[in-house]
Amino acid sequence: MPSLTIYFTAERMPADDSLAALTERCAVLCTDVLGAALDNVHILYLAARQGRGHPASAELAYRLGPGRTPELMDEFMRQLDRAIQQQAGLTARIRCFGYASDSIHARN
C-alpha cells in the first residue's frame, strides 16, 4: 500500500510513453509525499466505458498514519492532479481512501 488506480475512458487512454512518465511521477508522489516504500507502491491504469462524469478518475487506497494529515493528502491530490493534466491532458476526479492498519488484510 498505497494502491493508486487511474481510470481513463478507452478513447482517451494516454499513449504508453505518457503512461510511463505518469507512472514515474506517481511513484515519486507516493514515496516522497506519502512516505511509502517504493516496493509497496502499486499503480494501475484501467480503460473504462464512461457512463457519466470526468473522462479520468483516480482512486488512492492508503494506510492511515499520523503523518498523513488532511493537509498532506491535499498536497498529494494537488500534485497528482497536475501530473495527470500534464501527462494525459485531462482533469481527473480524485478520491483518496485511508484505512487503519488493523482493517487491512492483504497477500502478496
N, C-alpha and C positions, 0 to 999 in steps of 0.2 A: 504494500500500500504506500503511496497513493496510486489510484487507478483512474486514469483520465480517458474518457471516451468522447470522441468528437464525431458527430453525425453530420454528413453533408447530403443534400439531395443528390441523387445519382447524376443528374445532368450538370451539377456544379462541383463535383468532386475535383479537387485540385490535382494537377499533374504530379507524377512521382517525385520530381525534384523539389517541388514546393512542399510536398508532404515530408520529405527528408529534412528540409530546412525547418519546418514546423516541429517535427519530432525533436530536433536538437534544441530548439528554443523552449519547448515544453519540458524537456528533461532538465534543462538548466533552471527553469522556474521551480520545478519540484525539488531539486536539490538545494538551490541557493535561497529561494524564498521560503519554501516549506521545511527545509532542513532534512529531507528524506535521503536515505542511502540510494544511490543510483540503481543498485541491484533490486530494490523494492519498487521502482517506478515502472508502471505499465501504461502504455499509450496505445489506444486503438482508434482506427478510423473506420466508420461504417457508412455505407451508402444506404440512404433511406428514401422511401417513397413518401413524399410530403403530402399531408392532407391539408395542413394549415400552419401558418407561422413562419418563423425565420428559415431561410434556406440552410442554416447551420445551427447546431446547438452543441454545447459541451457540458458534460457532467463529470464532476470530480468526486470520487469517494475517497475519504481520507480518515486517518486515525486522529481522534481528538487529542490534544495535548496542551499543556499550559502556555506554550509559545505560539500556538496557532490561534491568535486572538482575532476578533472581528476585523480589526484594522489590518492585520497581516493578510487575512483572507481577501479583503477588499483590494489590497495591493496585488495579490496573486491574480485576482479576476481582471483587474485593470491591465496588467501586463499580458495576460492570456488573450484578452480582447484585442489588444494591439497586435499581438503575434498572428492571430487568425486573420485580422484585417490585412496585415502586410503580406502574408503568405497565400491567402486564399481570396482576398478581395471581398470578404463577406463579414457582416456583423452577426455574431453568434449570440444566441440566448445562452447564458452561462449559469449553471447551478452547481453548488458545492454541498456535499452531504457528509457531515462528520459523524464518526462512530466511535463510541467508547471501546477501549481495548477489550474489555470483558464481553462485549457483544459481537466481536468479530471471530468467526470460525472459518479457517481457510486451510487450503492444502496447496502445495507446490507454489 
